[in-house]
Amino acid sequence: MYSLKEIAHIVNGKLVGNPNVIIKNLITDTRRINDAQNSVFFALVTDKNNGHNYIKDAVEKNIAAAIVNKQPQTDCTYILVKDTLAALQALSKHHRKQYKYPIVGITGSNGKTIVKEWISFLLQDQFNVCKNPKSYNSQIGVPLSVWGLKNKHNLGVFEAGISKPNEMELLQDILAPSIGVFTHLGDAHSENFESDENKLNEKLKLFKESKTIICPANNLTVLNAIKKLNKNTFTWGSDAGCNLHVIPNLEGNYTVTYNSESFIINPPNLDKASIENTFTALATCLALGCKMENIAVKIESLPSIDMRLQQVSGVNGNQLILDYYNFDFKSVSIAFDFLKQQQPKADITVILSDILGSNLDKHSLYKNLNNVLVRNNVSKLIGVGTEIHLHAEEFNLPSKFYKSTAELIANYPFYELKNQTILIKGARPFEFEKIADILKTKTHQTVLEVNLTKLQHNIDVIKSILPKQTKIMAMVKALGYGSGDYQIAKKLEHNNIDYLGVAYTDEAMQLRRAGITTPIVVLNPDLNWLEPYTDYNIEPVIYSFESLNKVKKKPIKIHLEIDTGMHRLGFSKLDYPKLLKEIAQLNKTEVVAIFSHLAVADNDDKAAFTAQQIKEFKAISTEVERVLSRKIMKHLSNTAGIEKHPNALFDIVRLGIGLYGVSSKGKKSSLTPVSTFKSYITQIKTIPANEGVGYGNYDASSYGRKIAIIAVGYADGFSRKFSRGVGSFIINNKKAPVVGNVCMDMTMCDVTSIECKVGDEAIIFGNSPTVSELAKTLDTIPYEILTNVSERVTRVFFQE
């Protein structure tokens, strides 16, 4: 955290306004403002936009200050600088210098993001890693990423990308990586460089201060250029002189040798690009001093990283391979490697745009492209763009060419494409997602939409009512209260939430395998298997002497659960003397926290009971700390406790259903619903008077009705208790009551007075009705409504 006075000094700017305001967040997009009072907005000027046009919007959202290159027209606190981007970079550079732990800098033409993510995954048990979110590797993305460095980290892993000369020097000045990683050299962004040699040397500027550079040994051009820098290299490959010696085996695995020790490695993905990225990540871990035996076993669990190359089902029996993010010649081969892994259908159609940014002359470029297509047994080419159209004669396979995506969509007979594998690959300006939308299988879905922007709002609301020193444990058990565990956990981790809480060990391990590094507490642990707790920064709850006996000789961090009135799990008053004696004798096992559960925190009529729980918890916590001769974390409050009992906050609180917008304060709360559960109308029919509907033939009416069938049932989480008018759907902003019994996969409702059609949405809960309102209908609690949403219901995550 920095004061505005400090920031003004760092960026060499003139401050107008309160110098003592503390800044935690850097904002470059006013749509992403959340914690406004602790944020500064950089009014960046780019080729496409001018941030000064959005200062009024930022001020209306109560931004603390703006950094500008001219005096704002809107009254606000601001820092005046010559160049706002340079100011952002200068502040980030200063922030980076506050941390002396190693920084890994990654560059290359492709693979940077995957290598970064895999390095972080492999190191997560040995390091607390700070890294770029997604592929934030630009002149703006890198400084925003580096701002995430904190004292809790002990390693930074950042990727850096450039598209023009002289850009890397600026990124190097910010990152100053002590260890460099070069993935490989391709022809992306070549149009802005004099030659491939010039582009390579520009990229290598990132390693100006690096002591060691990791790279594959098979690209001599890159390796020789690195050696000219007089840097130590750490190479991998099949050559005997490589630091990491890699030999493929007939079984599909690899024998790797390092420091005279050999191991068998089983990478999960065997395409060429994935293999290169795997061993580059492995070599980096070894260069950081990690032991091969600790890393090798984790290679098999490398997570899948969505790099926009995906397989989806298409219409007419087609399978689609989609990659319309970027397009250079190297990436064509990568796409075909991926395609081969997907067991393609015999007929392969490829839809390609112009190749942008290559140094090759166009004649050679498209001739080489033809050779790649022929070599991969492509049956048909559909080319889009003026350049590929002009070089049609270079292709000697069945082909059609269009000058634009719009022309293709208007004229191509897509119905002719049947039972094929279709690779759709193009540069971003061609908007090939429009072609994919035509060819994708069209299915209406019953979905649970999760609004991550609203989730962020709820996090900010809770933080605003907590003392600054109070930590947060966010509960993501039960599939994130039905919303999806990994995606929610990732959002929470991005917000530097201190702990995650889950119910079972396998939930914790699933998050670890997905790359989540935040400490995790398991409330109902399986202690017959202790490796997750000794090896993966996972902390079990200990609630009985039996569970304590299982861990007390192991180096495990534990949370003691005390029963102060819930009468569920936990040590009771009668256990206290023995418990104090037992924990006093612990050696390897570390008690890091003590906690209990408030049973009636949401019930104002039982405030005396809650007060008694708090009193007892304080007493036993004091005794435990006395016996241990040190302070430990104490946590007691759930969401209702946070909102209603400020004397029960202690060191850390457990934020559960409040994350999802459910509050004990009802409409007085600032929390907002996060999830929307909705389906769609599959059919509309007219039912004559005096006839019932569905199983049991219930709900006959004296008049004819228009009935809509909704594609949701009790197998999806729409309870059978909603039958016969108890429940309803919101269709086109009107209430449609349930008619007859809820079926397993569908439900009928009365839409006689509603203008609607097949395909229209049917809202089950969201902003209206809320989960809390729906729970009252069934005389239950919001937890049950949320967690009942079946795993077969698709979760759709989005950010506004």
Beta strands, then each sheet from edge to edge (+ up, - down):
strand 1: 2-3
strand 2: 14-16
strand 3: 22-23
strand 4: 25-27
strand 5: 39-42
strand 6: 65-68
strand 7: 78-80
strand 8: 103-107
strand 9: 129-131
strand 10: 155-159
strand 11: 179-182
strand 12: 212-216
strand 13: 232-237
strand 14: 244-248
strand 15: 254-258
strand 16: 261-265
strand 17: 310-313
strand 18: 319-323
strand 19: 348-353
strand 20: 380-384
strand 21: 399-402
strand 22: 421-425
strand 23: 447-451
strand 24: 471-475
strand 25: 499-502
strand 26: 520-522
strand 27: 538-542
strand 28: 557-561
strand 29: 590-595
strand 30: 633-635
strand 31: 652-655
strand 32: 675-687
strand 33: 705-710
strand 34: 728-731
strand 35: 734-739
strand 36: 747-750
strand 37: 761-765
strand 38: 794-798
sheet 1: 1+ 3-
sheet 2: 2+ 7- 6- 5- 4-
sheet 3: 9+ 10+ 8+ 11+ 12+ 13+ 14+ 15- 16+
sheet 4: 17+ 18- 22- 19- 20- 21-
sheet 5: 34+ 35- 36+ 33- 32+ 23- 38-
sheet 6: 30+ 29+ 28+ 27+ 26+ 25+ 24+ 31+
sheet 7: 34+ 35- 36+ 33- 32+ 37-
end
